[in-house]
Amino acid sequence: MKRITTILIGLVLLALGGLAIFVYANRPSDEQQIQIALDDAIRAARNGEPGPVIDFISGRATLDGEGGASRGDIGKYIKQSKPDVVVLQKKPTIHGDKATIMSPVKVTARILTMEQSYELGQVRIDLEKESATQWGLFPTTKWRVVSVQTGEINSRELIGQ
């Protein structure tokens, strides 16, 4: 009986080790992780689903240097307006655990039957790596937005609509 238990424990450990190697060998690069995170957040916002967008935005996020827009305000804005966000140049500049995307951005928001478009010149999106787990078991990292600098319009008014 002890031999069977030892063999089963060994097989489970071997399977977990193989799974860990598979996870780490197939992990996307930092640049790919940033692209995936941006694409997922934009797709979810377009569908009025704030959940993935709120998960994508770090709790430390600031908008134009201010932290006043709560996650609830952002979620309400996304549900109501279903914004279509187009980041024209998604290539990040990565420096260790920090990354920056500088790009023109076009935001089209729908409030009831009206549609408003905003073209923002150079928007700066700052991202940082944060600890996470994959499948609740394997330690990994995720990229999260920690700051957005629009520089052209009062972004507080955009979210407050």
Order of alpha helices (4+ residues) and beta strands (2+ residues): alpha-alpha-alpha-beta-alpha-beta-beta-beta-beta-beta-alpha
